[in-house]
Amino acid sequence: MVIRIIKNFFKRMFSEIFRKKKNISLGFYGPPNAGKTSLANRICKDWTGEELGTVSKIPHETRKVQFKERVEIKYKENSLIFKVVDTPGIATKIDYEDFMKFKLKKKQAQIRAKEATQGIIESIKWLDDVDAVVVVIDSTENPYSQVNITIIGNLVARKIPVLIVANKIDSKKSDIKKCEAAFPEYDVIGISAKYGTNMEEFYESLFKLAKKTT
Amino acid sequence: MSKNKARKIEGGLTLQFIPFGEIEKLDSTSRIKKLLKVIMGNKVIVIQGRLRPEEETRLIEDTMIMVGSVKGFKGIELAVISTNPEERTVMDKIKYGIANALVGQTDALTIIGPAAIIKDMKKDPSKLEVMMNK
């Protein structure tokens, strides 16, 4: 009897020590240039000291899914481990001539366009491998774009928990009220990934989102 | 390039209305195939109803495959206009829920066109503006 109690005690103690925390696969989705990589970078920089990818004013800078494993985020007394998955922006059209407006040469623009189309396909495929999603929208743009609605509709159909982040609130053109009105069924968190504004509220919402994955 | 422009002006804009009954019995693959075939014919489609969410992403995926493989094809513009769910009564919500589960959302209009013809679609809750390429 006594031996069994001691055995169980050590078993519980060791299993607590060596229990691996669940790695929540957290996808960042949205249209191009909304600031998905900027936000993923800020999170990774805050908690691992390293950024995830490069950002640019030219749309479709992220053309391959990039991720960082085991990013431990602490909020108040709790901590959670995420796999941060940054995806290429989803669009319904790609025109290499649009890239030439950013002074890319024709050949470079064509390569970028080709890679961007592949990136969009990859983004959609990754929907099968995420536990929760942060949809990043640009608060200076019209939130009613079909891409935003299609992404969110898909996540709802797949029963994947969603958090909507309206980025670029530092801009004068930002209209957070319009973003909130467009998605009345969701919490919309206004942030500036560039300047780190309102990240505390973002992390609070992220922990609420993570709870929905269990 | 100028030849293409001339052809567009000569040909004008063709709108093709697809009643829901025409795609109702098709599986997702056949629906998307049918829509893309019309779009590739440089026509703008107006569908009674809307595609299922997974069909909308499938349409985007297939469009991207075509952008990468069909010369001159730049993609599509897509917009859906539907009634505001908040304005529905409880009975309406149940009715729409059952109908959506069985056949997809029919109380909507979906507009899809080739990006070469439609420059942009701007939507807000009450109106949809379609901007054409010159």
HADDOCK unambig.tbl for C-alpha pairs under 7 A between the chains (distance, minus, plus):
assign (segid A and resid 92 and name CA) (segid B and resid 60 and name CA) 5.81 0.50 0.50
assign (segid A and resid 92 and name CA) (segid B and resid 75 and name CA) 5.87 0.50 0.50
assign (segid A and resid 92 and name CA) (segid B and resid 76 and name CA) 5.52 0.50 0.50
assign (segid A and resid 92 and name CA) (segid B and resid 77 and name CA) 6.34 0.50 0.50
assign (segid A and resid 93 and name CA) (segid B and resid 74 and name CA) 5.56 0.50 0.50
assign (segid A and resid 93 and name CA) (segid B and resid 75 and name CA) 4.04 0.50 0.50
assign (segid A and resid 93 and name CA) (segid B and resid 76 and name CA) 5.49 0.50 0.50
assign (segid A and resid 93 and name CA) (segid B and resid 115 and name CA) 6.61 0.50 0.50
assign (segid A and resid 94 and name CA) (segid B and resid 74 and name CA) 5.43 0.50 0.50
assign (segid A and resid 94 and name CA) (segid B and resid 75 and name CA) 6.22 0.50 0.50
assign (segid A and resid 95 and name CA) (segid B and resid 74 and name CA) 5.40 0.50 0.50
assign (segid A and resid 114 and name CA) (segid B and resid 68 and name CA) 5.82 0.50 0.50
assign (segid A and resid 117 and name CA) (segid B and resid 64 and name CA) 5.12 0.50 0.50
assign (segid A and resid 117 and name CA) (segid B and resid 68 and name CA) 6.60 0.50 0.50
assign (segid A and resid 121 and name CA) (segid B and resid 61 and name CA) 5.30 0.50 0.50
assign (segid A and resid 121 and name CA) (segid B and resid 64 and name CA) 6.98 0.50 0.50
assign (segid A and resid 144 and name CA) (segid B and resid 123 and name CA) 5.89 0.50 0.50
assign (segid A and resid 144 and name CA) (segid B and resid 124 and name CA) 5.91 0.50 0.50
assign (segid A and resid 145 and name CA) (segid B and resid 123 and name CA) 6.62 0.50 0.50
assign (segid A and resid 146 and name CA) (segid B and resid 78 and name CA) 6.56 0.50 0.50
assign (segid A and resid 146 and name CA) (segid B and resid 79 and name CA) 5.58 0.50 0.50
assign (segid A and resid 150 and name CA) (segid B and resid 53 and name CA) 6.28 0.50 0.50
assign (segid A and resid 150 and name CA) (segid B and resid 56 and name CA) 6.57 0.50 0.50
assign (segid A and resid 150 and name CA) (segid B and resid 57 and name CA) 6.99 0.50 0.50
assign (segid A and resid 153 and name CA) (segid B and resid 53 and name CA) 5.55 0.50 0.50
assign (segid A and resid 154 and name CA) (segid B and resid 53 and name CA) 4.98 0.50 0.50
assign (segid A and resid 154 and name CA) (segid B and resid 54 and name CA) 6.02 0.50 0.50
assign (segid A and resid 157 and name CA) (segid B and resid 53 and name CA) 6.95 0.50 0.50
